[in-house]
């Protein structure tokens, strides 16, 4: 049917025109805008795909074809509805600027916090903006997106680093915190440079190459208790809005996500409001934009899923909840079944919901991942049963990954 056809099918299904069966992409679209046939299950393959294939971090995060094929194999082996290439999204712009990274096997590269790019204010004056798509590993990202489009016949969901988190990474957490408190003019100047000269041009380049309809700026450092709500409002949100207004178009939605910390504040709504402020500005066609509210397991387990479900309904956006990564590693399978059952029971509602499996620990047993996916598929059929606790779980049958990949996988 093609991308446009699947998009239209998902949108129509969401509004009640249920013609035929939904594929994974159409199911995700239906879940964002309304009620699908069942809860869409979204995957971030990431380092788990690397580990399943026995790849070094250097190969996985520098060879586009290897990275995309390994991610494809992981996502398809477990039967996820949708996946998009997720690399070490916080490092790409920093690397292109010249920030030193530390490479370790078994994990993504990390910024060398002992050697920040911006050690003093004068370093900013000497900083050259990267050439979008050419410096650092930007070519790796674009080539990975191209390979994804070739094998999936879909544009990817694009990812980049937000100006605020990028500033923390290249300046250092303590130094930038001190800047915000004592040298706010310099902090704003750095954020303005990163917004205008680094992040926005990179988003435009990604969009030009991929025609991606959604590009997400990740902003993990704009979270409590790392930063106060007031700091985020002053130093983060204005620059997110600036990038969104600069780069969003009628055919492209640019948003920010990845922050967390509802459990760390007296009023969780303060953080939820920040997340919506990261999601909603700069878009004149809100009714047709794919907005979502992402709440991480560490937070919803403390403040309660009903609270965030109610907030998402109030804002008329899709609620996205993940499964706690350490539970996927530790199990046992019955604990995973119970956790998935609870997330769907309290979170799925009548639609506008997606279930995210992200950051699967590299040593997690394949059985645990299969169990989580099978539970979401069995319990997530709409209308959601009012008596999920009574529904039996059928353990999934699966072949070992090595056997599957020889028969159905792509070469890495």
C-alpha positions in Angstrom: 0.0 0.0 0.0 3.0 2.3 0.6 3.6 4.9 3.3 0.8 7.3 2.2 -1.7 4.5 2.1 -0.7 3.1 5.5 -0.9 6.5 7.0 -4.4 7.1 5.6 -5.5 3.7 6.7 -4.2 4.3 10.3 -5.9 7.7 10.5 -9.2 6.4 9.2 -9.1 3.4 11.6 -8.4 5.8 14.5 -11.7 7.6 13.7 -13.7 4.4 13.4 -13.5 3.5 9.7 -12.1 0.0 10.1 -11.4 -1.4 6.7 -9.1 -4.5 6.6 -6.3 -5.4 9.0 -3.7 -3.0 10.3 0.0 -3.4 9.7 2.5 -2.2 12.3 3.0 1.4 11.0 -0.8 1.9 10.4 -1.4 0.5 13.9 1.0 3.1 15.4 -0.7 5.9 13.6 -4.1 4.7 14.7 -2.8 4.5 18.3 -1.5 8.1 18.2 -4.8 9.6 16.9 -7.5 7.3 18.3 -8.4 3.6 18.8 -6.5 0.9 16.9 -7.2 -2.8 16.9 -4.7 -3.3 19.7 -2.0 -1.3 21.5 0.9 -0.5 19.2 4.3 -1.8 20.5 7.2 0.5 19.6 10.8 -0.6 19.9 14.2 1.1 20.3 16.6 -1.6 19.2 19.8 0.3 20.3 22.5 -1.6 22.1 20.5 -4.8 22.6 20.6 -5.3 18.8 24.4 -4.7 19.0 24.7 -7.4 21.7 22.5 -9.9 20.0 24.9 -9.8 17.0 28.1 -9.7 19.0 29.1 -6.4 17.4 31.6 -4.0 18.8 30.4 -0.5 19.8 32.8 1.0 17.2 31.2 -1.0 14.4 27.6 -0.5 15.5 27.9 3.2 16.0 30.0 4.0 12.9 28.9 1.5 10.2 25.4 2.6 8.9 24.5 -0.7 7.1 25.6 -2.9 10.1 23.7 -0.6 12.5 20.5 -0.6 10.6 20.5 -4.3 9.7 21.2 -5.4 13.3 18.4 -3.1 14.5 16.0 -4.4 11.8 16.8 -8.0 12.8 16.2 -7.3 16.5 12.9 -5.5 15.9 11.6 -8.1 13.5 12.7 -11.1 15.6 10.5 -10.0 18.5 7.6 -8.8 16.3 7.4 -5.1 17.2 4.9 -2.9 15.3 7.3 -0.1 14.7 11.0 0.8 15.2 13.2 3.7 14.1 17.0 3.9 14.0 18.1 5.0 17.5 21.8 5.7 17.7 23.7 7.6 20.5 21.5 10.6 19.9 23.1 12.8 22.5 26.5 12.7 21.0 26.1 13.5 17.3 26.1 17.3 17.4 28.7 17.3 20.2 31.0 15.1 18.2 30.5 17.2 15.1 31.5 20.3 17.1 34.7 18.6 18.3 33.8 17.3 21.7 35.9 14.3 22.7 34.1 11.0 23.2 35.0 7.9 25.2 34.4 4.6 23.4 33.7 1.4 25.4 32.7 -2.0 24.2 29.2 -3.1 25.2 27.8 0.4 25.4 27.3 3.6 23.4 30.1 6.2 23.4 30.0 8.8 26.1 31.0 12.5 26.2 34.4 12.8 28.0 33.2 14.9 30.9 36.8 15.4 32.1 37.6 17.3 28.9 34.6 19.5 28.0 34.7 21.4 24.7 33.7 24.7 26.4 36.1 25.2 29.3 35.8 29.0 29.5 33.7 31.7 27.9 36.2 32.5 25.3 36.0 29.0 23.8 32.5 29.8 22.5 33.9 32.6 20.4 36.3 30.2 18.8 33.7 27.5 18.1 32.9 26.8 14.5 29.4 25.5 13.7 29.5 22.1 12.1 28.6 21.6 8.5 25.3 19.8 8.7 25.6 16.2 7.4 29.4 16.4 6.9 31.2 16.8 10.3 31.8 14.1 12.9 29.4 11.1 12.5 26.6 13.1 10.9 27.3 11.2 7.6 26.8 7.9 9.5 23.4 9.1 10.7 22.2 10.2 7.3 23.4 7.0 5.6 21.7 4.9 8.3 18.5 6.8 7.7 18.8 6.2 3.9 19.4 2.5 4.5 16.4 2.4 6.8 14.2 3.9 4.1 15.4 1.4 1.6 14.5 -1.7 3.6 11.4 -0.3 5.4 9.9 1.8 2.6 9.2 4.4 5.3 10.8 7.7 6.4 12.4 7.3 9.8 11.5 9.2 13.0 14.5 11.5 13.2 16.4 12.2 16.4 18.8 15.0 17.5 20.0 16.5 20.8 18.2 19.6 22.2 20.1 22.8 22.7 19.8 22.6 26.5 21.2 19.1 26.9 23.8 19.8 24.3 25.0 22.8 26.3 25.3 20.6 29.4 27.3 18.0 27.5 29.9 20.3 26.0 30.2 22.7 28.9 29.8 20.2 31.8 27.0 19.9 34.2 28.5 21.7 37.2 30.0 24.5 35.0 26.7 25.1 33.1 24.7 25.1 36.3 27.1 27.7 37.6 26.7 29.7 34.4 22.9 29.7 34.8 23.2 31.0 38.3 26.1 33.5 38.0 26.6 34.2 34.3 23.2 33.9 32.8 24.1 36.1 29.8 26.8 33.7 28.8 24.5 30.7 29.3 21.9 32.3 27.0 24.5 33.1 24.4 25.7 29.5 24.3 22.1 28.3 24.0 21.3 30.7 21.3 24.4 29.6 19.3 23.5 25.9 19.7 19.9 26.5 18.7 20.6 28.7 15.7 23.9 27.4 14.4 23.9 23.7 15.3 20.5 22.0 16.1 18.2 23.8 13.7 20.5 23.4 10.7 21.0 19.7 11.5 17.2 19.2 11.8 16.7 20.8 8.4 19.4 18.6 6.9 17.8 15.4 8.3 14.5 16.5 7.0 15.9 17.3 3.5 17.5 13.9 3.3 14.8 11.7 4.8 11.5 13.7 4.3 10.8 12.7 7.9 7.5 13.9 9.2 8.5 13.7 12.9 11.9 14.8 14.3 12.4 14.5 18.1 14.9 16.6 20.1 15.9 14.6 23.1 16.4 16.5 26.3 17.3 14.3 29.2 19.1 17.0 31.2 16.0 19.2 31.2 14.7 17.0 34.1 14.1 17.2 37.8 16.0 17.0 40.1 19.0 17.8 37.7 17.4 21.2 37.1 14.6 23.1 38.8 11.4 23.7 37.0 12.2 27.4 36.9 15.6 26.7 35.3 14.0 24.6 32.6 11.4 27.3 32.0 14.1 30.0 31.6 17.0 28.3 29.9 15.4 25.3 28.0 11.9 26.0 26.8 12.6 29.3 24.9 15.2 27.6 22.8 13.1 24.5 22.1 10.4 26.8 20.9 12.9 28.8 18.8 14.1 25.6 17.1 10.5 24.3 16.6 9.3 27.5 15.1 12.4 27.6 12.8 12.2 24.1 11.6 8.5 22.9 11.7 6.5 23.0 8.5 3.0 21.9 7.6 4.5 18.5 6.7 7.0 18.2 9.4 6.5 18.1 13.2 9.5 18.9 15.4 9.1 18.3 19.1 11.2 17.8 22.2 11.0 14.8 24.5 13.1 12.6 26.9 12.8 14.7 30.0 11.7 13.1 33.2 11.2 13.7 36.9 7.5 13.9 37.8 8.3 11.9 41.0 10.9 14.5 42.1 8.6 17.5 42.5 5.8 18.4 44.8 3.3 18.8 42.0 3.9 16.3 39.1 1.7 18.5 36.9 4.5 21.1 36.8 6.7 18.5 34.9 3.8 17.3 32.7 3.2 20.9 31.7 6.9 21.3 30.8 6.6 18.2 28.6 3.6 19.7 26.8 5.5 23.0 26.4 8.2 21.0 24.7 5.7 19.3 22.4 3.1 21.9 21.3 4.7 25.2 20.3 5.2 26.3 16.7 2.5 24.1 15.1 -0.6 25.7 13.6 -2.2 22.4 12.7 -2.4 20.8 16.1 -5.4 18.6 15.2 -3.3 16.6 12.7 0.1 16.7 14.5 1.4 13.4 16.0 1.8 14.6 19.6 2.5 12.3 22.6 3.2 12.4 26.3 6.1 10.2 27.2 6.3 9.2 30.9 9.0 7.0 32.1 8.5 4.0 34.4 10.5 5.5 37.3 7.9 8.3 37.4 4.6 6.6 36.6 5.4 3.9 39.2 5.4 6.5 41.9 2.8 9.0 40.8 0.4 6.5 39.3 -0.6 5.7 35.8 -4.2 7.0 36.2 -2.8 10.5 36.8 -0.8 10.7 33.6 -3.6 9.0 31.7 -6.0 11.7 32.8 -3.5 14.4 31.9 -3.0 13.0 28.4 -6.8 12.8 27.9 -7.1 16.4 29.0 -4.4 17.5 26.5 -5.8 15.2 23.8 -2.5 13.6 23.1 -1.2 10.0 22.9 0.1 8.6 26.2 3.3 6.6 25.8 4.6 4.4 28.6 7.7 2.3 28.7 8.5 -1.0 30.4 11.1 -0.7 33.1 14.4 -1.9 31.5 15.8 -3.6 34.6 12.7 -5.7 34.9 13.2 -6.9 31.3 16.6 -8.0 32.3 15.8 -9.6 35.7 12.4 -11.0 35.0 11.1 -13.6 35.8 8.6 -13.9 32.9 5.6 -13.8 35.2 6.7 -10.5 36.7 6.9 -9.1 33.1 3.4 -10.4 32.4 2.0 -8.8 35.5 3.8 -5.5 34.7 2.5 -5.3 31.1 -1.0 -6.3 32.2 -1.0 -3.4 34.7 0.4 -0.8 32.3 -2.3 -1.7 29.7 -5.1 -2.0 32.3 -4.4 1.5 33.7 -2.9 3.2 30.7 -4.4 2.0 27.4 -7.9 3.6 27.9 -9.9 3.7 24.7 -7.0 4.6 22.6 -4.3 7.3 22.1 -1.8 5.0 23.7 1.5 3.4 22.8 3.7 0.9 24.6 7.4 1.5 24.3 10.2 -1.1 24.8 13.4 0.9 25.1 16.9 0.5 26.5 16.7 -3.3 26.8 19.8 -4.2 28.9 22.3 -6.0 26.7 22.2 -9.1 29.0 18.4 -9.5 29.1 17.3 -13.0 28.1 15.5 -13.1 24.7 12.7 -15.0 26.5 11.9 -12.0 28.6 11.6 -9.7 25.6 9.4 -12.2 23.8 7.3 -12.5 26.9 6.8 -8.7 27.2 5.8 -8.4 23.5 3.4 -11.4 23.7 1.7 -10.0 26.8 1.2 -6.6 25.2 -0.3 -8.2 22.1 -2.6 -10.6 24.1 -3.8 -8.0 26.7 -3.8 -5.0 24.5 -6.7 -5.7 22.2 -9.4 -3.0 22.0 -11.8 -2.7 23.7 -9.5 -3.5 26.7 -11.1 -6.1 28.9 -12.3 -4.8 32.2 -11.1 -8.1 33.7 -7.6 -8.4 32.4 -6.5 -10.1 35.6 -8.7 -13.0 34.6 -7.3 -13.5 31.2 -4.7 -16.3 30.9 -1.3 -15.6 29.4 -0.1 -17.9 26.6 3.7 -18.1 26.7 5.2 -17.3 23.3 6.9 -19.9 21.1 10.1 -18.8 19.4 13.2 -20.1 17.8 16.7 -19.1 18.9 17.9 -15.8 17.5 20.9 -17.3 15.6 18.5 -19.7 13.9 16.0 -17.0 13.0 18.6 -14.6 11.7 20.1 -17.2 9.3 16.7 -17.8 7.8 15.0 -14.4 7.9 17.5 -11.7 8.9 19.7 -9.2 7.1 23.5 -9.6 7.0 25.6 -7.5 9.4 
